[in-house]
Amino acid sequence: MITWINATTHPPLGQLMCASLAALEAGKHFLLPMRGQAMRQYTMPSDQDPPKTTHFGFREVAETEKERLVGQVFSNVASKYDIMNDAMSAGVHRLWKDRFIRQLAPPPGTKLLDVAGGTGDIAMRFLNYCRNAHHDHTAHVHLVDINPEMVNVGRQRFHNTVYDLKSQVDLSVGNAEDLADIPSDSKDAYTIAFGIRNCTHVDRVVREAYRVLKPGGRFMCLEFSRVENPLIAPLYDLYSFEVIPAIGQVIASDRESYQYLVESIRRFPSQDQFADIIRGAGFSVVGKGYENLTFGIAAIHSGFKL
Ligand SMILES: C[S@@+](CC[C@H](N)C(=O)[O-])C[C@H]1O[C@@H](n2cnc3c(N)ncnc32)[C@H](O)[C@@H]1O
């Protein structure tokens, strides 16, 4: 906070500066002489300052709380996550994910980092694509997710497949905002699907993606987005707010987590705003930087580290 005050209404400068320094030590207001008659009063952050807030669905929560609340949502839904995705989207999420991987079109030997990878839908599709398109057994995916329960469901899933958990797949628990265990310039591709809107600082996530990619590497994000079509938008809203939480209640006995899901979609930046964040992190994008899927219910964003 900055306020202008008149020097003539205040004690002499020496006393004033001492008082200001004392106040500064106590983490409160302090005064600085400015040109002419006026002084500026500054406020330093202190332990008593209210914490920074962010959104958790439509609620405003402390930034430090969001991660825990999101963690709770995905712990609650982990065991029903895959079946709920099919129920909510009538299987359309599968078509979006297939398209996402076809757009990535990974060449043989690609080293992919799949962040917020959850139960492994993208990781699995990536390996299937490499095997089917190129008979490639050298591609590798490292799935990172902040939620151990989601990672465990993913691990079980890979156990029942042809993919060798050691040579082609790694799974670990980690935060998209700080991928400290992943070296810089080490990955050919980075994917994040339906994960970034759950993160507290979207810009930090994209900057981390930029850091871990090799020069020439590709960032791709699949995320729910904005429906602008005036005929479709109200129907989509009705479906989102009335039907999805009810499906959550019936299938997962959890209305609240799915209420959060639809609210979090509305709080995520628009397609163009998110494309700006991607450019801002240093990525080069082609054209407007995204492709809408199903009227913009979801969108694929893409950027290159050149
Ligand atoms: C909707 S699921 C998407 C899972 C998977 N990518 C898919 O498309 O099916 C979102 C995932 O993001 C994870 N997540 C949320 N915040 C995260 C963060 N800060 N870092 C890493 N993962 C996060 C959650 O644990 C959850 O598994």
The ligand as an ORCA input file, in Angstrom:
! r2SCAN-3c Opt
* xyz 0 1
  C      -7.780    -34.542    -14.187
  S      -6.352    -35.420    -13.738
  C      -5.586    -35.716    -15.296
  C      -4.822    -37.010    -15.357
  C      -4.323    -37.427    -16.740
  N      -3.366    -36.489    -17.255
  C      -5.445    -37.621    -17.708
  O      -5.515    -36.891    -18.693
  O      -6.264    -38.497    -17.492
  C      -5.379    -34.139    -13.055
  C      -4.130    -34.637    -12.381
  O      -3.339    -33.489    -12.054
  C      -2.635    -33.813    -10.866
  N      -2.090    -32.566    -10.296
  C      -2.779    -31.548     -9.710
  N      -1.940    -30.575     -9.322
  C      -0.691    -30.979     -9.681
  C       0.592    -30.398     -9.551
  N       0.783    -29.199     -8.993
  N       1.662    -31.092    -10.020
  C       1.498    -32.309    -10.604
  N       0.305    -32.908    -10.736
  C      -0.781    -32.251    -10.296
  C      -3.674    -34.507    -10.022
  O      -3.103    -35.237     -8.971
  C      -4.367    -35.376    -11.080
  O      -3.793    -36.645    -11.163
*
